[in-house]
């Protein structure tokens, strides 16, 4: 099974081949952006440390909201 996680591009580095993305909840990571043309502020799907596509902002925000709900539920079951 593959898992793509939504994030927002907050910075571009090294001739735009590396993006710094915000997954929400304070999770910031560098990811490979060499396969997709992105700009700061774009919402993207990240899989295995690589941006695989851009996504509609509304769709991304809804996915991020659902992910945050899942994370909170998991915290309460520990």
N, C-alpha and C positions, 0 to 999 in steps of 0.2 A: 504494500500500500504506500502511496506517495502522499506527502502532506505539504501543502503550500500555505504559507502564513502571510497575512496581509501586513504591510508596513508602509510608513511614509518616508520618502527620501528627504533627509535634512542637510546633507552635505555631499559634494562630489570631490573626489581626489584622484590624483595620478591620471591626468588627461581623461577624466570621467570614466575610467574603467573600474573604479572602486567607489561605491556609494556608502555613506553612513546612513543607516535607516533606524527609525523609531518604531518598535513593535507595540508601544504602549506599555503602561505600567512601569516605566523607568528602564525598559530594556532597549539599549542602543547597541547596534552591532555594525561592523564593516562587512559588506557583502560584494560579491563580484557583479559588476554592472556591464561587463563587456559584451553581453549578448543582446542587450536592449537599450535603446536610446531613452534616457530618462533625464528629467530636470528636477531641481529642488522643488519640493512640494508635491511631486507626483506620488500617487499611491500605487504600490506594486505588490506582487506576490513573490515571496522568496521561498525557494526550495533548495535544501542542501547548500545553503550559503551563497546561492546565485539568484539574481532577479530573473524570473522566467517570463513575466509579463507585467504590463501596466493594467490597472483596474480602475473602474469608475469610482470616484471618491465616495459617493453614497453607499455603494456596495462594500467598499473597504471599511468604512466606518461601522456599518452594520456587522460585518464579520469581526471586527475588533471588539465591538460591544459583546458579541456572543462569546468570543474567546475569553474576555474578562469575566463573564458570568461563569464559565466553566472553571476557570482558575479559582474563583472565589468559592465555588461549590467544593472543589477538591481540597481547598484549605480547611473547610469545615469538617471534612470527613477524616482528617489526619488525627 
